[in-house]
């Protein structure tokens, strides 16, 4: 895996976001480990820029989002947010960009994932958690409301009663609990987190790029729809998708060869 620098830098000179590439997979690493990867303006700007860049790059198939050091993210840098212009002046939120891009984004949650950090994670396509991961939403406890989609996304992932308890209590849950209730897809040993996440990312990246993107869009659009509407979306997509018979045959033969 090779690293490339983002062009945005934090005020202390350190890049707020590290960008590395592993073939068709781009890894974005929140990079303020001394502040538990608190999300400041520079990081928000860099994250949106790199997500848009990945979405427009035909060589990128999957994005992985993780944190440097021992935390995924403690959330928005509250002292900075309270002392300057509101984030609403910055245009789209990072989570609006996450929901809007066409490429799958996997959150590799390597440690504490709190509040705005948790909202980043639940707006990714899915979460793989380290056994050192910890999730909590403290908005209501300190007098704030979700503003990055957490209250809309979480009930769809874990059900309404569990979401109410999680969001209103602010009580942390560990990675194994997150996997049990459906917040995380898997929980793995900490030292295996990136290896496992990259295996999944490359499996997705090996798929037909247009089919993967169309299926991702179908799944996201159908998740909040009635069954009848979701079936209609699927029928419409199938009617307009133009499969390549030769490519399908080659991909099928390759999969059979790998299994034999």
C-alpha positions in Angstrom: 0.0 0.0 0.0 1.4 3.4 -1.0 0.7 6.7 0.7 0.0 10.0 -1.0 -0.5 13.3 0.6 -3.7 15.2 0.6 -3.4 18.9 -0.4 -5.3 20.1 2.6 -3.2 20.6 5.8 -4.2 21.3 9.3 -3.1 24.6 11.0 -0.2 22.8 12.8 1.2 21.6 9.4 0.1 18.0 9.7 -2.3 16.5 7.1 -5.7 16.1 8.8 -6.4 13.2 6.5 -3.9 10.6 5.2 -4.7 9.1 1.8 -3.2 5.7 0.7 -4.0 3.4 -2.2 -4.0 -0.3 -2.4 -4.8 -1.0 -6.0 -8.5 -0.1 -6.6 -9.0 0.6 -2.9 -8.4 4.0 -1.3 -7.8 4.2 2.4 -8.7 7.5 4.1 -7.2 7.9 7.6 -8.5 10.6 10.0 -5.2 12.0 11.3 -5.4 14.0 14.5 -4.3 11.1 16.9 -3.3 13.6 19.6 -6.9 14.9 19.7 -8.5 11.4 19.2 -9.1 12.4 15.6 -11.5 15.1 16.5 -13.1 16.4 13.3 -12.1 20.0 12.7 -12.8 22.2 9.7 -9.6 21.2 7.9 -10.4 17.5 8.3 -14.0 18.0 7.1 -12.8 19.9 4.0 -10.1 17.2 3.2 -12.5 14.3 3.8 -15.2 15.8 1.4 -12.5 16.6 -1.2 -11.0 13.1 -1.1 -14.4 11.4 -1.2 -15.4 13.4 -4.3 -12.0 12.6 -5.8 -12.5 8.9 -5.2 -16.0 9.0 -6.6 -14.8 10.6 -9.8 -11.7 8.3 -10.3 -12.6 5.3 -12.5 -9.7 3.3 -11.1 -11.1 3.5 -7.5 -13.7 0.9 -6.7 -13.9 1.0 -2.9 -13.1 3.5 -0.1 -12.0 2.5 3.4 -12.3 5.1 6.3 -10.4 4.6 9.5 -8.6 6.5 12.2 -4.9 7.1 13.1 -3.6 6.0 16.5 -6.0 4.4 19.1 -9.3 6.1 18.1 -11.5 6.2 15.1 -12.9 9.6 16.1 -14.1 11.4 19.2 -16.5 13.5 17.1 -16.5 17.1 16.0 -13.8 19.3 17.5 -16.3 21.0 19.9 -14.0 23.9 21.1 -13.3 24.9 17.5 -17.0 24.5 16.5 -18.2 26.7 19.4 -15.7 29.5 18.7 -16.1 30.0 15.0 -18.7 29.9 12.2 -21.2 27.1 12.3 -20.4 24.0 10.2 -23.6 24.7 8.2 -21.6 27.5 6.5 -19.3 24.9 4.9 -21.8 23.5 2.4 -22.6 19.8 2.4 -21.7 17.8 5.5 -19.2 14.9 5.2 -22.0 12.5 5.8 -24.1 13.9 3.0 -21.1 13.3 0.7 -20.7 9.8 2.1 -24.4 9.0 1.3 -24.2 10.6 -2.1 -21.1 9.1 -3.7 -21.5 6.0 -5.9 -18.6 3.9 -4.5 -18.9 1.6 -1.4 -17.3 3.1 1.7 -16.3 0.7 4.5 -15.7 2.1 8.0 -12.8 0.2 9.7 -13.5 1.3 13.3 -10.2 0.8 15.2 -11.1 2.3 18.6 -13.5 4.8 20.3 -16.1 6.1 17.8 -18.1 8.8 19.5 -20.8 11.3 18.5 -19.8 12.9 15.2 -17.4 10.0 14.7 -20.2 7.5 15.1 -22.3 9.5 12.6 -19.5 9.2 10.1 -19.4 5.5 10.6 -23.1 4.8 10.3 -23.2 6.8 7.0 -20.6 4.5 5.5 -21.8 1.4 3.5 -21.1 -0.8 6.5 -18.8 -1.1 9.5 -16.0 -3.6 10.4 -15.0 -3.2 14.0 -11.9 -4.0 16.0 -12.4 -5.7 19.3 -11.0 -2.4 20.8 -13.8 -0.4 19.1 -16.3 1.5 21.3 -19.4 3.3 20.1 -21.4 6.1 21.8 -23.5 9.1 20.9 -23.3 11.8 23.4 -25.3 14.5 21.6 -28.4 14.4 23.8 -26.2 14.2 27.0 -24.5 17.5 26.3 -27.4 19.4 24.8 -27.0 18.8 21.1 -28.9 17.0 18.3 -27.8 14.7 15.6 -27.0 16.8 12.5 -25.1 14.3 10.3 -27.8 11.7 9.8 -27.3 9.6 12.9 -30.9 9.6 14.1 -32.1 8.6 10.6 -29.6 5.9 9.9 -29.3 4.1 13.2 -32.9 2.9 13.6 -32.6 1.4 10.1 -29.6 -0.5 11.2 -30.5 -1.7 14.7 -34.2 -1.1 15.1 -36.0 1.8 16.9 -35.9 0.6 20.6 -32.1 -0.1 20.5 -31.5 3.2 18.7 -33.5 5.1 21.3 -31.5 3.6 24.1 -28.2 4.2 22.4 -28.8 7.8 21.4 -30.6 9.0 24.5 -28.4 7.3 27.1 -25.0 8.1 25.6 -23.9 4.7 27.1 -20.9 3.2 25.2 -21.1 -0.2 23.6 -18.2 -2.3 22.6 -17.5 -3.8 19.2 -18.9 -7.2 20.1 -22.2 -5.7 21.2 -22.2 -3.5 18.1 -21.9 -6.6 15.9 -24.6 -8.5 17.9 -27.2 -5.7 17.4 -26.3 -5.0 13.8 -24.4 -1.8 14.1 -21.2 -3.5 12.9 -21.1 -6.3 10.3 -18.1 -8.0 12.0 -15.8 -7.6 14.9 -12.2 -8.9 14.5 -9.0 -8.9 16.5 -7.6 -5.5 16.5 -4.4 -6.5 14.8 -6.4 -8.0 11.9 -8.8 -5.1 11.4 -7.2 -3.6 8.3 -6.2 -6.9 6.8 -9.8 -8.2 7.1 -11.2 -4.9 5.9 -9.0 -4.9 2.8 -9.9 -8.5 2.0 -13.5 -7.5 1.9 -12.8 -4.3 0.0 -10.8 -6.2 -2.7 -13.6 -8.8 -3.0 -16.0 -5.9 -3.8 -13.5 -4.3 -6.1 -13.1 -7.5 -8.1 -16.8 -7.3 -9.0 -18.1 -5.7 -12.2 -17.8 -1.9 -11.4 -21.0 -0.8 -13.0 -23.0 -3.7 -11.5 -21.5 -3.0 -8.0 -22.4 0.7 -8.2 -25.9 0.0 -9.6 -26.6 -2.6 -6.9 -25.3 -0.3 -4.2 -27.7 2.4 -5.4 -30.6 -0.1 -5.5 -29.9 -1.2 -2.0 -29.7 2.3 -0.6 -32.7 3.6 -2.4 -34.8 0.5 -1.6 -33.9 0.4 2.1 -36.3 3.2 3.0 -39.0 2.3 0.5 -42.0 0.0 0.6 -41.5 -3.5 -0.7 -43.6 -2.7 -3.8 -41.5 0.4 -4.5 -38.2 -1.4 -3.9 -39.3 -4.2 -6.3 -40.2 -1.5 -8.9 -36.7 0.1 -8.5 -35.2 -3.4 -9.1 -37.3 -4.0 -12.2 -36.5 -0.6 -13.6 -32.8 -1.1 -13.0 -32.8 -4.6 -14.6 -34.6 -3.2 -17.7 -32.1 -0.5 -18.2 -28.9 -2.4 -17.4 -27.0 -3.8 -20.4 -24.9 -6.8 -19.3 -21.9 -7.8 -21.4 -22.2 -11.6 -22.2 -18.5 -12.1 -22.9 -17.5 -10.3 -19.7 -20.0 -12.3 -17.7 -18.7 -15.5 -19.1 -15.1 -14.6 -18.4 -15.9 -13.6 -14.8 -17.9 -16.8 -14.2 -15.1 -18.9 -15.6 -12.6 -17.1 -13.3 -14.7 -17.7 -10.2 -15.1 -21.4 -11.1 -11.4 -21.7 -11.6 -10.7 -20.1 -8.2 -13.0 -22.6 -6.5 -11.6 -25.7 -8.2 
